[in-house]
């Protein structure tokens, strides 16, 4: 490969960063509420734990035919192995109980993202292209705010991420020819939230039936960040002139900030396969979750201008992280345990919604080499997790997206307290 991964200065208590490269559910039925499971995440420390990408035509053809292999259901399993971290070892699991959730809303269709406007939750539906307003009833009776014009839903594409800043709503969606980001004026009308006419602030992002990225979030710097997948073109993730396989940073009007790492480019980091979660801690450290192909999913700390290795490497580099050009993840998981989508930070913990793994994973910010797993299989696939206006946690299930096993009231929004785990 000719390039090495590198380690960057880490927050206190975190393992050194290493390198790395999916989404249907492993459980054929929903078990009873599970115990909280504490694990020591994995890190590949030998050539057997990390997979270098093959460029063979047969593998590429298989990827195109199979789509996002990390989100495809494996055979049902009653147990799951531990993830890995830079510590390179695993531990037994400590068990505790988890708080019962409150059902906020039911019967949603392939919901994808939650954002809040003046305390009111707004939810996107991928395939219908609807934006819904969630009222205060429990369960709520969601009201359609609008159907976003121009959405072309297919495969993993459609109406994806939402983010709110002031009186503007930002939406990432798949159109007929590309992925794009639009900004809508927001206001509160007599019937609830109202949207004005949209303005396209970024377009021309490559689209495909899979790997569209799609998460939007405002950072503490006031800039809008967007995750972009490789759209099935693996090599584009290493091409800085391409927006594919990257995390973008822009001003709210879609223009390039003067302090972006690459001149006249929205690209903030690159070498990503299909990142779908963004969050920042109080110190401004930026985290992103990423779907791997068939070997490792990732949790990364994002550095300006950082190259995260795809498709040259998936997960922790087998060459080690001593100098070089690629940045390793701080944690990696087998795809059948993870498929990490939305992430949030609450109570000094990083929360990760997992699709194929059907768990809410928590990582303490004080020690990024550890993790706990809650609600395993209880709600099926989890697409998004957000911290609400009161500090409560909102979970978004995703069992009606064509890869899940929908229950009678799916899909649902669930509300759990910020401190959702207790000791036995």
N, C-alpha and C positions, 0 to 999 in steps of 0.2 A: 504494500500500500504506500510505503514511502513517507507516511506522515504519522506523527505520534499524537496522543492525547495529552492534555496539560491539566495541571491543577491550579486553581485560583484561590486567593485568600478566602477562607470560609468563615461564616458566623460561628461564634463560640459553640462548641459541643458537636459540630458537624464533622462527618468524615471527609477526607479529601475527595474531590470530584474525580470521576473516572469517565469513560466513553460508552456510545451505543447505537438500534432499529426498533386486521386483527379485530372483531368485536362481536360474537354471539354467545349466548348464555350457557354456562356449564350445568345448570341445575334444571332438571325436567319438571320439578314440582317445588312448591314453596314449603320449606320446613317451618316448624314452630319457631317463635322468636328465639334467636340463638344467644349464646353468651358472647361477651366481649373477648376478643382474642388478642393477646399481646405477642408480637413477633419481633425478631431482629431482622430487618430487611437484608436482602442479598446484594452481594456485589460479585461480579465475575472476577476471580483472581487467577484463573488459569485458562489456557486455551479452550478448555472444555466448557467454560461458562459463557463465552462470548462468541458470537457468530459473525464472521466477516461476510459481506455481501457478495454473492456470486453474480456475475454479469452475463451468465450463459443465457442464450436466447430462450431455452426451454423454461428456465426459472421465471424469466420476465413474462413469457406467455402464460405461465401458470398463475402469476400474480394478477395479470389482466383478467383472466377467466374467473379467478376466485374472489377478486375484489379485496376487501379489507379482512385479511385472514385472522387478524387479532380479535375481531368481533364475531367470529363464527363459533357456534356452540360445539364444544367438545363432548365426549361421552360423559354422562352424569357421574358425579363423584361425591362421596359423603365426606371426604377430607380434602384439604388443600395443603400444599407444601408452603414453607416459609419463603418470603421474599428475601432478596439479598441487598447488602449495603457495602460500603467501602470497608467495613470491618471484616468482611469475608467469612462470617460464621453465622449460625442460626441458633436460636434458643427455643425452649419449650414455651407453651402458651399459658398465660395467666388468664383465668376466666372471671368475668363479672357479669352483672345484669345490665340491660339497656333500658332507657326510659321509653314508655309507650308513646307513640306519635299521635298527634291530632291530625285527622283527615281534613285538609283545607278545601280541596276540590277534587272531583272525580270525573270520569268519562271524557278526559282529554284525548286528543288524537295526535300521537307522535309529538308531544311537546318537547321543546329543545332548550329554552333559556328563560330565566326569570330576571326581571329588573324592577326597580321601585321608583315611582314618581310621587313625591310628596306622601310617602307612606302607603301608596296603593301599588299592589303587585300587578305587573304586566307580564304576560306569558306568550311566547311564540309557539306556533304549531308548524312543524316542518312541512308537511305535505299539503295542508289546507291553506297555508300562507296567512292564517289569521293571527292577529294580535288580540289577546283576550285580557279583559280587566277582571280581577278577582275581588269580589265584594267582601264584606265583613261577616256574612253568614257562614255557618259551619254545618254541613259542607256548603261551600259557596255556590252561587249560580253565576258562573263566568259570563260576562257580557262581551260580545264581539265589538271591539273598538274599530277595527278596519281589517280588510283583506288587502295585503300588500300587492299592488299591481306589478306584473312583470316577473313574478316568481315562476320558475320552471322546475318543479319538484320531480326528482328522479333519483333512485338509489339513495345515497346519503346526502344528496343535495336538496335544497329547498330553502325555506325561511329558517335561519339558524340563530345566531347570537343577537341579543339585544343589550344595549347599555344606555343609561340616562345620565345626562349632564345638564343641570339647570333646567331650562324649559325646552330641551331638545332630546329626542329619542333617536338613537342610532341603530340601524339594522343591517346585518350582513345576510345576503341571500344569493342563491343561485338563479341566474337569469338564463335566457335562451342561449346566449353565447359566452357567458363568463360569470364569475362571481363578482359581486360589487357591494359597496357600502353606501347606504343612504341615510340622510339626516331629515327628521321630521320635526316641525314645531309642535310643542305640547302645550295643552292648556286644560283646565278643568271647566267643563260645561255643565249644563243643567242635568244631563243624564250621566255624567261621569267624565272620564278622560277623553279628550278629543285630539286627533292628529290633523295637522295641516298638510299642505302639499309637500311632497318629498323633494330633496335635492341630492343628486348623486355626487358624492365627494371622492370616491375612488371606484374605478371600474377597470376592466381588462385583466382581472385576476383569473388565472386558468381554472376551468371547471372540469369535473368528471363525474362519473357515477359514484365515486368514492374519493376519500382523502381531500375533502374541501376545507378542512379546518373549520373556521366559522365563529370562534369565540371573540367577543368584544369586551374590553374593559378599560376604564380610565385609570391611569396610574397616579401616584401621589404628586407627580410633576404636572398634572393637568393635561397630559397628552393621551390620545386615544390609541390603544394597542389592539391589534387584530392578529389572530393565528391563521395561518394559511398552510394548507396541506400541499403535497407534491402533485396532486391531481393525477397520480399514476405515472408521472414522468420522473423517475427517481433522480436522474442526473441533474434536473433543474434545481434541486435543493442545494447543489454546490455551485450554482451559477448566480453570482451576486447581482447581475443585471436583471434576473428573473425575480418576480415576487413569490413564486411557488416555493414551498418548503421553508417558510420563514415566519418570523414574527415581525409585524409591521408596527411602526411608531409614527404618528402623524398629529398635526394640530387638529382641532375640532372641525376645521373647514377642509381637511384632507390634504393640506399642503405639507411639505417636508420641513420639519424643525431644523433650525440652523445647526444644532448640536447633535444631529444624528451621526452615527459612526461612519457612514459612507456618504460622501458629498452628493447632494441632489437625489438621494434614494430614501424611500420609505423603509427599507430593510434595516431592522434593528439587530436581529440575529438570524442565522441561517443554518443549513444542514439538518433540518427537521423533516420528519416523515408526515405526521399528521397531528400537530399539537392542538389540544382542545381545552386546556384550562390555564387561567392566568390569575395570579394573586400576588399581593405585596404585604410584607410584614411592616411593623412600626418603624423599623430602621431603613425601609425602602428597598430591602432585598426582594427581587422579583423571582417568582417561581412559575414553572410551567409544567403541565402534564403532557405526555406524548404517547400516542399509539405506536407500538412497534409492529413488525410484520408477523413473525411467528416464533421469535425467540425471547425478546425482552420488551416490556413497556418501561417508560421512564418517568422519573421526577427530576427535573433540572432546575438549577439556579441560572438565571439568564443574565449574561453579561453583554454590554454594548459591543456589537461587532463579533460576538462569539460564534464559532462554527461548531455545531453539535454532532457532526460526523456522518449523518445519513447522506448517501447510501453506502459509504465506505465502511461503516461499522454500525452495529446494532447493539446497544447496551454498553457495558463496560469494555474498554479495549483490551484485547488479549496481550497487547504490547505494553500495557501499563500506561501510567499517566505522567511520565517523566519528560516534560518538555514537549514541544510539538504544537500542532495547530488545532486539534479537536478537544472539546470539553466533554468530560464524562458526566453521567447523571449521578446524583447523590443517592438515589435508590433505583432499583429495577425490579420488575416482577414478571413472572411468566404470564403470557397473555390470557390463559384460562383462569387466572386469579384476579385479573385486573381489567384491562381496557379502560384506562382512566380518562374521564371526560372533564366535567366542570370541577373546579376547586375553589376553596374559600379559606380564609383565615379567621378563626374565632377562638378566643380564650387561650392564646399562645399555642394553638394547634393548627396545623394545616389539615383541612378536610378534603377528601378526594372521593368523588362519586364514580363508581365503577360499573360499567355495563356488563361485560361478560362475566366478571367476577361476582356481580350482584352483592356488593358490600359497600359500606361507607368506611373508608380507611382514614385513620387519623395519624398524623406524624407530629410529634412534639417539636416545636421550633428550637428548643434547647438541645435537642439531640436528634439530628436528621437521620441517624442510623437506626432508629427505632420506629415501630408502627403498631397500631392497634386496629383491629377489624371488628366492626359492629354490624348488626342487622343482616348477617350473612343469609342471602336467599329469601329473606322474609318479604321483600317487596319486589323482587325481580330486579330488572336492570335499572340502574340509577344513572340518569343523564346529567343532572346539574345539582349543585349544592351552593346555597348562598346564605349570607348572614343578613337577616332582616333588620328593619329599622329599630326594633327593640332588642337586638342582639340575639334573637331566636334563630334557629337554623331551619331553612326551608329545603326540602328534598323534592326532586322531580323524577318520577319514574318514567321508564321508556320501554314499555312492553308491547306497544302497538306499532312499533316502527318496522315490523316485518321480520324481526329477529328474536322477538321475545315470545313469552307464553302468557297472553293477557288474562288477568282475572276479570271477574264480572264488572268491576268498577274502574278498571284501568282505562287510561292512565291517570295518575293521581299526583296531587301536591300534598306533601306531608310536612307537618311542623313538629319539631322536637326542641326541647330546651337546649340552651348553649352547653350546659353541663349534662350531657345526655347519658353518661355512664356513671354507675355507682358500684361500690364493692358489695359482694355477697355478705 
